[in-house]
Amino acid sequence: MKTALVIGATGLVGTQLVQQLLTDERFGKVTVFGRRSLGIANPKLEEHLIDFDKPELWQHLVKGDVFFSTLGTTLKQAGGQNEQYKVDYHYQYKFAEAAAKNGVPAYVLVSSSGANKDSMIFYSRMKGTLEENVKKLDFQSISIIQPGLLHGDRKESRTGEEVAYKVMHFLDKVGIAGKYKPYEDKVVAKAMINAGIAARPGVHTYTLGNIFKLAEREHLSR
């Protein structure tokens, strides 16, 4: 059985990801790195409470079969662009770098639709820069998931996203949203697991409708 490594486990997708990994018989161990405990009692779960700014204390622990990166924050939560960049870029890159150096073969990253290192939009440029740099790391398999509008049981209120979700959900119900329909957190988590299990050699980016197709690959799920 495989060992999964996870950062961002308390976020929207990360919460679903850990729940699914803990019930997936192909994973014998789920190692989570974070600032606070998940408060979950499960024999498969191993938690490391860490200071992301001190990689020398945790980088030797980043060992396993699949590294799942779902870490991220908002500009409001972070308190500014510099702090958001630290979380969404530096922390994720440092973990990916440690995983690659420790011989973890497969890496799965949740990025964002529209990620582009040359974008004039700060968020898209930040996500695109991370994608470009992790592609240079020595992983056997890199899977990048680029969902659009995410939906699920968030711990914090995001009014704008809730309004957008209701609009897109309506369009989906009447059959005109197509591949742009909202992404449920559990669907993205399932797509990540399927990508990690498949671990196709090289770099693979999944966008829009391809994420739904990846999540539907039941033969990979069990």
N, C-alpha and C positions, 0 to 999 in steps of 0.2 A: 504493500500500500504506500501511497505517496504522502509526502509532507508538504502542506501548503503554508506559505508565508504571506501574511497580510498586513498592510498598513492602511489606515483610514477605516478601520473596522467599526467606528462609531458613526460614520456618515450614512447617508441614505442608501447608496448601493452597497457599501461595506457591511452594513448590518445584515442585509439580505444575503450577501455573499457568505459571511461566516455561518449563518443559520443553515444555508444549503450545504456548505462544506462539512459541517458537523453531522449531517445526516447522509452524506455520500460515502458509501462503503469503500470507495476507491482511495479515500484519504484516511490514513490511520492517525494523522496528527495535524492539527491546525495551530500554527504558531502566530500569535498576534503581537504586534509592537505598537504601543501607544502611550499616551500621557496618563490615561486613567483606565481602570479596570472595566470590563464589560459587565461584570456582575453575573456571569454565567457559570454554572457548575456543570462541567462536562469532562469526562475522562480523556477525550481527544484534544481538549483545548489546553494550550500552554500560552501564558501571557508574560510579556516582558514590559514593565512600565519604565519608560526611558525618557531621557532628555535628548530631543532631536538635534540639539546644538552640540552634543558631545559624542560624535560617532565613534571615537576611540573606545567608548565604554560598551557599545553594542554591535559594532560592525562584524565582530567575530562570531556573533550568534546568528547571523543571516545565512543560514544553511538549510537547504531542502530541495524539493523537486520543482515547485512552481511558485513564483513570486507574483502575488496579486497586489497592484498598487491602485488604491481608490482614494488616496488622500486629497483633500482639497478644502478650501474655505471660500468665503465671499469677501468682497471688498469691505463691506460693512462690519462683518465679524472680525476681520483682520485688523481694521483700523487704518488702512491705507495701502497703496500699491506696493510699497517696499515690503511690508509685512505679509501681504498676500503672495508676493513673489517668493518670499522665503519658504512659505508652506507649500505652495503649488509647484514651485520649480526646485529650489535647493534641497528641501527635505526629500522629495521624491527621487531626485537625481542621485543624491548621496546614498540612498537605500539601494537603488538600482545598481550603482557602482559597486557597492559592497557585495551584493548578490552575485554580480558577474565575476568579481574577483574570487569569490568563494566557490565558484563552479556550479551555481544554480543554473540548470539548463534552459528553463522556460520562464518567460516574463510576460505578464499580461497587464496592460495599462488602460485605465479609463481616462480618456482625454475628452475632447469636445468637438462637436460638429463645427467646422469652419476654422479649426486650428491651422495656423499658418505663421511661420516665423517672420514673414515679411508683412504681416497685417498691420494696418494702422490702428487697429483696436487692441488695447493693452491685453485683455484677457485672451483673445485669439492668438496674439503674438507670443504670449507666455506659454500657452499650451503647445503651440507649434515649435517653439524653441526646445521645449522639453522632449517632444517627439524626435526631433532631428538629432539631439545629443544622445538619447538613449539608444538610438539605432546604431550608434558607433560602438556600443559596449559589446563585450564578448559573450553574448547569449547564443545558444543554438537556435532558439525560437523566440521571436518577439511578436506579440499580438497587440494591436492598438485598437481599442474600441472607441468610436466617436459618435456617441448618442446625441440627439438633439434635446428637446424638452423632456426633462425627467419628472416622474411623478411617483409619489409614495407617501408613507407616513413620516413626514419630517418632524423633527423635534422643535424646529423654529418655524415661524410663520413667514411665508414669502408671498405677499399679496399679488404682485405682478405675475409670478409664475402660476399661481392658482387661477387667475383670470385667463391666462394664455392656455392653461390646461383645459379649462371648461370649453373654450372656443374650439380648440383642436379636437377635443373629445366629441363635441357635437358634429364637427365636420367628418370625423371618423365614422360616427353612427350613421350619417347619411351617405357614406361611401365616397367621399371626395377628398379625404385627407391622404389616402394612399400611404406611401412609404414615409410621409412626414408625420404620421400619427405619433402621439406621445409615447414615451418609453417608460414602462413600469419598472421600478427598481428591481423586482424579482426577475424580470426578463433580461435585463442587462447583466445581473449576477449570473444567471444561467448561461448566458452567452460567454461570459468570462471563463466559467468552469469548463465549458465545452472547448474553448480555445486552448486552455491550459492542458487539458487532457490530450487533445489532438497534437499539440506542440509541433506544428508543421515547421520544418526547417526554414530559416530565413525570416524576413519581416513581412507581416500581413496586417493590413489596415481594414477594419470593418466599419462601414458607414451606413446610415439610414436603413433601408430595407434589408441590407445584408446582416444587420445585427439580429433582426427578427428571425431570419433564416438560420443563423448560427445557433440561436437559442432553441430552435425547433429540431435540432439534430438529436433526436431521441436515442439513436444508436450510439451516440457518444456519451449520453447521460448515464447509461447503466451498462 
